């Protein structure tokens, strides 16, 4: 759900916006007719975007905590890397909330808040994903989780594609500053790849029989 909900949120918000005439019809992953932010600027799609993206950020915080616990359960010895992963991922989720709250508001301060929020969300999430990938590699070297090998390879591919797409954005901006649709294409595809990484994690947990339970304790 951590990876699926943001994908659903952005795509449905775009479809609603296009249906109401707030945005042009296109395939944003290929045409870049609108940014992800544009899907959450006008009601009613903005209400749906916020109502789903903020819970998605909360799920991401839980996701990184569960990954930290999963690493400990499976014998990961590098607690420093695990803690860094946890804090980077949690901080990324906080910036996603900051970005989402600023959508729909007019003013340079809100535009700056959106830019900072989305940039640091992407950057910190990617760094946390790299750290988790590094822990996968270590667990595979220990020989304790052979079933993790295929998932590890898929995540290497995703992280490589994310790096390529991420580096493409400043290059395109420098070469084609008058073509913002290119930046939109990169943004949509980067977000998709980033959230696919979250989805693939489910199979890592499943392969090790990892189950999460949330309980409340009363005095």
Secondary structure, 3 states (H helix, E strand, C coil): CHHHHHHHHHHHHHHHHHHCCCCCCCCHHHHCCCCCHHHHCCCCHHHHHHHHHHHHHHHHHHHHHHHHHHHHHCCCCCHHHHHHHHHHHHHHHHHHHHHHHHCCCCCHHHHHHHHHHHHHHHHHHHHHHHHHHHHHHHHHHHCCCHHHHHHHHHHHHHHHHHHHHHHHHHHHHHHCCCCHHHHHHHHHHHHHHHHHHHHHHHHHHHHCCCCCCCCCCCC
